[in-house]
Amino acid sequence: ERLFPTLACAYAAWRGGDEGVALRRTAYAGALHFRRLAEQVLALHRRQGDAAEAAIERLLSAPASVCVMAD
């Protein structure tokens, strides 16, 4: 819920009868967002090895890690 707050809204829209439009759009945006985030984590680990733990934690705790949808 903290990393992808709009997913619950999209799921509710699907349950409400929007035929999955919001859920598909939100899932696609989430896939792009979290892929980029994972690539950043992997790059940190490649550069810093086991010493990357703190940097990875900062990255994943930063507000930019949260996937939000623009209206």
MOPAC internal coordinates of N, CA, C and O (Angstrom, degrees):
PM7 1SCF
backbone

  N    0.0000 0     0.00 0     0.00 0    0    0    0
  C    1.4546 1     0.00 0     0.00 0    1    0    0
  C    1.5189 1   111.81 1     0.00 0    2    1    0
  O    1.2310 1   120.56 1   143.69 1    3    2    1
  N    1.3199 1   116.54 1   -36.31 1    3    2    1
  C    1.4688 1   118.72 1  -178.09 1    5    3    2
  C    1.5194 1   112.14 1   -74.15 1    6    5    3
  O    1.2310 1   119.81 1   145.34 1    7    6    5
  N    1.3219 1   117.98 1   -34.66 1    7    6    5
  C    1.4575 1   119.96 1  -177.50 1    9    7    6
  C    1.5261 1   113.75 1   -86.09 1   10    9    7
  O    1.2310 1   120.27 1   160.53 1   11   10    9
  N    1.3378 1   117.09 1   -19.47 1   11   10    9
  C    1.4680 1   119.45 1  -175.51 1   13   11   10
  C    1.5297 1   109.34 1  -146.03 1   14   13   11
  O    1.2310 1   120.29 1  -116.35 1   15   14   13
  N    1.3394 1   117.06 1    63.65 1   15   14   13
  C    1.4689 1   120.20 1  -172.86 1   17   15   14
  C    1.5303 1   114.58 1   -62.82 1   18   17   15
  O    1.2310 1   119.52 1   152.68 1   19   18   17
  N    1.3043 1   118.52 1   -27.32 1   19   18   17
  C    1.4676 1   119.88 1  -177.44 1   21   19   18
  C    1.5265 1   112.93 1   -77.41 1   22   21   19
  O    1.2310 1   120.29 1   167.98 1   23   22   21
  N    1.3218 1   117.05 1   -12.02 1   23   22   21
  C    1.4633 1   119.60 1   179.81 1   25   23   22
  C    1.5288 1   111.29 1   -63.49 1   26   25   23
  O    1.2310 1   120.16 1   140.03 1   27   26   25
  N    1.3198 1   117.30 1   -39.97 1   27   26   25
  C    1.4670 1   120.47 1   179.49 1   29   27   26
  C    1.5294 1   110.92 1   -63.37 1   30   29   27
  O    1.2310 1   120.20 1   141.75 1   31   30   29
  N    1.3114 1   117.23 1   -38.25 1   31   30   29
  C    1.4761 1   120.61 1   178.21 1   33   31   30
  C    1.5276 1   110.76 1   -65.89 1   34   33   31
  O    1.2310 1   120.83 1   139.34 1   35   34   33
  N    1.3320 1   116.01 1   -40.66 1   35   34   33
  C    1.4601 1   119.86 1   179.41 1   37   35   34
  C    1.5296 1   110.71 1   -66.62 1   38   37   35
  O    1.2310 1   120.68 1   141.07 1   39   38   37
  N    1.3129 1   116.30 1   -38.93 1   39   38   37
  C    1.4604 1   120.44 1   177.07 1   41   39   38
  C    1.5230 1   110.34 1   -63.82 1   42   41   39
  O    1.2310 1   120.71 1   137.94 1   43   42   41
  N    1.3214 1   116.24 1   -42.06 1   43   42   41
  C    1.4681 1   120.30 1   178.34 1   45   43   42
  C    1.5290 1   110.84 1   -62.83 1   46   45   43
  O    1.2310 1   120.47 1   141.85 1   47   46   45
  N    1.3288 1   116.71 1   -38.15 1   47   46   45
  C    1.4674 1   120.16 1   177.87 1   49   47   46
  C    1.5224 1   110.61 1   -63.93 1   50   49   47
  O    1.2310 1   120.41 1   139.61 1   51   50   49
  N    1.3324 1   116.83 1   -40.39 1   51   50   49
  C    1.4597 1   120.66 1   176.71 1   53   51   50
  C    1.5239 1   110.36 1   -62.46 1   54   53   51
  O    1.2310 1   120.97 1   133.43 1   55   54   53
  N    1.3362 1   115.75 1   -46.57 1   55   54   53
  C    1.4617 1   120.06 1   178.71 1   57   55   54
  C    1.5294 1   110.85 1   -62.93 1   58   57   55
  O    1.2310 1   120.97 1   152.37 1   59   58   57
  N    1.3407 1   115.75 1   -27.63 1   59   58   57
  C    1.4503 1   120.39 1   179.81 1   61   59   58
  C    1.5162 1   114.05 1   -82.88 1   62   61   59
  O    1.2310 1   120.31 1   175.97 1   63   62   61
  N    1.3439 1   117.02 1    -4.03 1   63   62   61
  C    1.4536 1   119.23 1   173.97 1   65   63   62
  C    1.5170 1   116.88 1   107.39 1   66   65   63
  O    1.2310 1   119.04 1  -162.47 1   67   66   65
  N    1.3300 1   119.43 1    17.53 1   67   66   65
  C    1.4714 1   118.47 1  -179.71 1   69   67   66
  C    1.5299 1   112.49 1   -82.82 1   70   69   67
  O    1.2310 1   120.57 1  -169.58 1   71   70   69
  N    1.3384 1   116.51 1    10.42 1   71   70   69
  C    1.4616 1   123.67 1   177.22 1   73   71   70
  C    1.5270 1   113.19 1    63.21 1   74   73   71
  O    1.2310 1   120.36 1  -157.13 1   75   74   73
  N    1.3170 1   116.92 1    22.87 1   75   74   73
  C    1.4587 1   121.07 1   175.75 1   77   75   74
  C    1.5030 1   115.84 1    86.07 1   78   77   75
  O    1.2310 1   119.86 1  -172.44 1   79   78   77
  N    1.3213 1   117.87 1     7.56 1   79   78   77
  C    1.4654 1   120.88 1  -177.68 1   81   79   78
  C    1.5253 1   110.60 1   -59.94 1   82   81   79
  O    1.2310 1   119.85 1   126.32 1   83   82   81
  N    1.3029 1   117.88 1   -53.68 1   83   82   81
  C    1.4675 1   121.54 1  -178.36 1   85   83   82
  C    1.5265 1   110.88 1   -66.01 1   86   85   83
  O    1.2310 1   120.37 1   141.67 1   87   86   85
  N    1.3101 1   116.90 1   -38.33 1   87   86   85
  C    1.4629 1   120.43 1  -178.54 1   89   87   86
  C    1.5272 1   110.90 1   -65.78 1   90   89   87
  O    1.2310 1   120.01 1   136.74 1   91   90   89
  N    1.3214 1   117.59 1   -43.26 1   91   90   89
  C    1.4757 1   120.44 1   178.09 1   93   91   90
  C    1.5274 1   110.71 1   -64.10 1   94   93   91
  O    1.2310 1   120.27 1   134.87 1   95   94   93
  N    1.3148 1   117.09 1   -45.13 1   95   94   93
  C    1.4678 1   121.12 1  -179.86 1   97   95   94
  C    1.5291 1   110.76 1   -62.53 1   98   97   95
  O    1.2310 1   120.89 1   136.47 1   99   98   97
  N    1.3214 1   115.90 1   -43.53 1   99   98   97
  C    1.4535 1   121.07 1  -178.53 1  101   99   98
  C    1.5268 1   110.88 1   -69.02 1  102  101   99
  O    1.2310 1   120.12 1   138.10 1  103  102  101
  N    1.3156 1   117.38 1   -41.90 1  103  102  101
  C    1.4669 1   120.98 1   178.70 1  105  103  102
  C    1.5273 1   110.98 1   -62.92 1  106  105  103
  O    1.2310 1   120.03 1   140.37 1  107  106  105
  N    1.3087 1   117.55 1   -39.63 1  107  106  105
  C    1.4616 1   121.23 1   178.25 1  109  107  106
  C    1.5207 1   110.48 1   -63.71 1  110  109  107
  O    1.2310 1   120.43 1   132.78 1  111  110  109
  N    1.3253 1   116.78 1   -47.22 1  111  110  109
  C    1.4682 1   120.46 1   178.89 1  113  111  110
  C    1.5261 1   110.53 1   -62.44 1  114  113  111
  O    1.2310 1   120.34 1   140.11 1  115  114  113
  N    1.3110 1   116.96 1   -39.89 1  115  114  113
  C    1.4566 1   120.95 1   178.44 1  117  115  114
  C    1.5155 1   111.90 1   -64.35 1  118  117  115
  O    1.2310 1   120.49 1   139.09 1  119  118  117
  N    1.3162 1   116.68 1   -40.91 1  119  118  117
  C    1.4670 1   119.94 1   179.16 1  121  119  118
  C    1.5223 1   110.69 1   -61.28 1  122  121  119
  O    1.2310 1   120.07 1   136.81 1  123  122  121
  N    1.3158 1   117.48 1   -43.19 1  123  122  121
  C    1.4726 1   120.82 1   177.89 1  125  123  122
  C    1.5269 1   110.87 1   -64.11 1  126  125  123
  O    1.2310 1   120.89 1   132.70 1  127  126  125
  N    1.3137 1   115.90 1   -47.30 1  127  126  125
  C    1.4623 1   121.52 1  -177.52 1  129  127  126
  C    1.5283 1   111.02 1   -60.39 1  130  129  127
  O    1.2310 1   120.57 1   128.87 1  131  130  129
  N    1.3239 1   116.52 1   -51.13 1  131  130  129
  C    1.4527 1   119.93 1  -174.95 1  133  131  130
  C    1.5273 1   112.54 1   -74.14 1  134  133  131
  O    1.2310 1   120.17 1   155.08 1  135  134  133
  N    1.3161 1   117.28 1   -24.92 1  135  134  133
  C    1.4715 1   119.00 1   172.77 1  137  135  134
  C    1.5230 1   109.95 1   -66.30 1  138  137  135
  O    1.2310 1   120.35 1   134.52 1  139  138  137
  N    1.3289 1   116.93 1   -45.48 1  139  138  137
  C    1.4663 1   120.43 1   177.80 1  141  139  138
  C    1.5223 1   110.81 1   -61.29 1  142  141  139
  O    1.2310 1   120.97 1   138.55 1  143  142  141
  N    1.3115 1   115.75 1   -41.45 1  143  142  141
  C    1.4582 1   120.32 1   179.26 1  145  143  142
  C    1.5366 1   110.59 1   -63.54 1  146  145  143
  O    1.2310 1   120.20 1   135.75 1  147  146  145
  N    1.3064 1   117.22 1   -44.25 1  147  146  145
  C    1.4637 1   121.12 1   177.96 1  149  147  146
  C    1.5260 1   111.40 1   -62.69 1  150  149  147
  O    1.2310 1   120.30 1   141.30 1  151  150  149
  N    1.3244 1   117.03 1   -38.70 1  151  150  149
  C    1.4635 1   120.38 1   177.35 1  153  151  150
  C    1.5211 1   111.00 1   -63.07 1  154  153  151
  O    1.2310 1   120.31 1   142.17 1  155  154  153
  N    1.3300 1   117.01 1   -37.83 1  155  154  153
  C    1.4644 1   120.68 1   177.44 1  157  155  154
  C    1.5309 1   110.85 1   -66.00 1  158  157  155
  O    1.2310 1   120.46 1   138.11 1  159  158  157
  N    1.3206 1   116.72 1   -41.89 1  159  158  157
  C    1.4682 1   121.11 1   178.13 1  161  159  158
  C    1.5314 1   109.63 1   -61.43 1  162  161  159
  O    1.2310 1   120.44 1   133.31 1  163  162  161
  N    1.3166 1   116.77 1   -46.69 1  163  162  161
  C    1.4626 1   120.31 1  -179.57 1  165  163  162
  C    1.5251 1   111.81 1   -63.84 1  166  165  163
  O    1.2310 1   120.30 1   141.51 1  167  166  165
  N    1.3172 1   117.03 1   -38.49 1  167  166  165
  C    1.4702 1   120.57 1   178.10 1  169  167  166
  C    1.5223 1   110.57 1   -64.74 1  170  169  167
  O    1.2310 1   120.24 1   137.80 1  171  170  169
  N    1.3195 1   117.15 1   -42.20 1  171  170  169
  C    1.4667 1   120.02 1   176.51 1  173  171  170
  C    1.5272 1   110.23 1   -59.50 1  174  173  171
  O    1.2310 1   120.75 1   135.26 1  175  174  173
  N    1.3061 1   116.18 1   -44.74 1  175  174  173
  C    1.4604 1   119.23 1  -178.92 1  177  175  174
  C    1.5214 1   111.75 1   -66.64 1  178  177  175
  O    1.2310 1   120.40 1   141.95 1  179  178  177
  N    1.3164 1   116.85 1   -38.05 1  179  178  177
  C    1.4718 1   119.69 1   177.39 1  181  179  178
  C    1.5250 1   110.60 1   -60.97 1  182  181  179
  O    1.2310 1   120.79 1   136.87 1  183  182  181
  N    1.3401 1   116.10 1   -43.13 1  183  182  181
  C    1.4682 1   120.55 1  -177.18 1  185  183  182
  C    1.5236 1   112.50 1   -74.47 1  186  185  183
  O    1.2310 1   120.30 1   140.55 1  187  186  185
  N    1.3309 1   117.04 1   -39.45 1  187  186  185
  C    1.4585 1   119.82 1  -169.82 1  189  187  186
  C    1.5292 1   114.09 1  -112.78 1  190  189  187
  O    1.2310 1   119.62 1   171.41 1  191  190  189
  N    1.3015 1   118.32 1    -8.59 1  191  190  189
  C    1.4630 1   120.86 1  -179.16 1  193  191  190
  C    1.5224 1   111.11 1    60.61 1  194  193  191
  O    1.2310 1   121.20 1    39.46 1  195  194  193
  N    1.3221 1   115.30 1  -140.54 1  195  194  193
  C    1.4680 1   119.99 1  -178.11 1  197  195  194
  C    1.5230 1   112.62 1   -63.90 1  198  197  195
  O    1.2310 1   119.99 1   159.87 1  199  198  197
  N    1.3131 1   117.63 1   -20.13 1  199  198  197
  C    1.4670 1   121.74 1   179.00 1  201  199  198
  C    1.5363 1   111.94 1   -74.20 1  202  201  199
  O    1.2310 1   119.75 1   175.92 1  203  202  201
  N    1.3110 1   118.08 1    -4.08 1  203  202  201
  C    1.4637 1   122.10 1  -177.54 1  205  203  202
  C    1.5237 1   113.11 1   -80.33 1  206  205  203
  O    1.2310 1   119.67 1   174.26 1  207  206  205
  N    1.3052 1   118.23 1    -5.74 1  207  206  205
  C    1.4611 1   120.92 1  -174.40 1  209  207  206
  C    1.5265 1   113.29 1   -52.51 1  210  209  207
  O    1.2310 1   119.79 1   130.64 1  211  210  209
  N    1.3143 1   118.00 1   -49.36 1  211  210  209
  C    1.4728 1   120.96 1  -178.43 1  213  211  210
  C    1.5298 1   111.10 1   -65.78 1  214  213  211
  O    1.2310 1   120.48 1   138.62 1  215  214  213
  N    1.3197 1   116.69 1   -41.38 1  215  214  213
  C    1.4682 1   120.24 1   179.74 1  217  215  214
  C    1.5281 1   110.87 1   -65.13 1  218  217  215
  O    1.2310 1   120.63 1   140.32 1  219  218  217
  N    1.3119 1   116.40 1   -39.68 1  219  218  217
  C    1.4672 1   120.25 1   178.43 1  221  219  218
  C    1.5239 1   109.97 1   -66.14 1  222  221  219
  O    1.2310 1   120.27 1   137.93 1  223  222  221
  N    1.3153 1   117.08 1   -42.07 1  223  222  221
  C    1.4676 1   120.04 1   177.79 1  225  223  222
  C    1.5270 1   111.18 1   -61.49 1  226  225  223
  O    1.2310 1   120.23 1   138.05 1  227  226  225
  N    1.3347 1   117.17 1   -41.95 1  227  226  225
  C    1.4817 1   120.14 1   177.45 1  229  227  226
  C    1.5206 1   110.56 1   -62.31 1  230  229  227
  O    1.2310 1   120.59 1   136.03 1  231  230  229
  N    1.3244 1   116.48 1   -43.97 1  231  230  229
  C    1.4645 1   120.81 1   179.86 1  233  231  230
  C    1.5233 1   110.90 1   -59.93 1  234  233  231
  O    1.2310 1   120.43 1   132.21 1  235  234  233
  N    1.3255 1   116.79 1   -47.79 1  235  234  233
  C    1.4559 1   120.35 1  -176.14 1  237  235  234
  C    1.5286 1   112.79 1   -74.58 1  238  237  235
  O    1.2310 1   120.20 1   163.15 1  239  238  237
  N    1.3186 1   117.21 1   -16.85 1  239  238  237
  C    1.4707 1   121.44 1   177.80 1  241  239  238
  C    1.5247 1   112.57 1   -93.91 1  242  241  239
  O    1.2310 1   120.31 1   170.09 1  243  242  241
  N    1.3056 1   117.01 1    -9.91 1  243  242  241
  C    1.4660 1   121.65 1  -177.03 1  245  243  242
  C    1.5319 1   110.66 1   -72.65 1  246  245  243
  O    1.2310 1   120.43 1   -30.58 1  247  246  245
  N    1.3218 1   116.78 1   149.42 1  247  246  245
  C    1.4660 1   120.21 1   177.75 1  249  247  246
  C    1.5298 1   113.76 1   -55.57 1  250  249  247
  O    1.2310 1   119.95 1   149.46 1  251  250  249
  N    1.3228 1   117.69 1   -30.54 1  251  250  249
  C    1.4677 1   120.39 1   180.00 1  253  251  250
  C    1.5267 1   112.90 1   -67.72 1  254  253  251
  O    1.2310 1   119.91 1   165.42 1  255  254  253
  N    1.3288 1   117.77 1   -14.58 1  255  254  253
  C    1.4638 1   120.84 1   177.66 1  257  255  254
  C    1.5109 1   112.46 1   -75.08 1  258  257  255
  O    1.2310 1   120.74 1   160.46 1  259  258  257
  N    1.3114 1   116.19 1   -19.54 1  259  258  257
  C    1.4574 1   121.10 1  -179.27 1  261  259  258
  C    1.5302 1   108.93 1   -77.32 1  262  261  259
  O    1.2310 1   121.24 1   -50.17 1  263  262  261
  N    1.3155 1   115.23 1   129.83 1  263  262  261
  C    1.4682 1   120.10 1   179.31 1  265  263  262
  C    1.5297 1   108.14 1   -89.23 1  266  265  263
  O    1.2310 1   121.22 1   -68.01 1  267  266  265
  N    1.3039 1   115.27 1   111.99 1  267  266  265
  C    1.4641 1   120.55 1   176.93 1  269  267  266
  C    1.5205 1   108.39 1  -120.08 1  270  269  267
  O    1.2310 1   121.41 1   -32.52 1  271  270  269
  N    1.3004 1   114.90 1   147.48 1  271  270  269
  C    1.4644 1   120.75 1  -178.69 1  273  271  270
  C    1.5252 1   109.11 1   -99.68 1  274  273  271
  O    1.2310 1   121.37 1   -46.70 1  275  274  273
  N    1.3147 1   114.98 1   133.30 1  275  274  273
  C    1.4603 1   119.73 1   174.07 1  277  275  274
  C    1.5301 1   108.46 1   -78.14 1  278  277  275
  O    1.2310 1   120.57 1   -37.24 1  279  278  277
  N    1.2955 1   116.51 1   142.76 1  279  278  277
  C    1.4746 1   120.41 1   179.21 1  281  279  278
  C    1.5028 1   111.73 1   -81.83 1  282  281  279
  O    1.2310 1   120.10 1   180.00 1  283  282  281

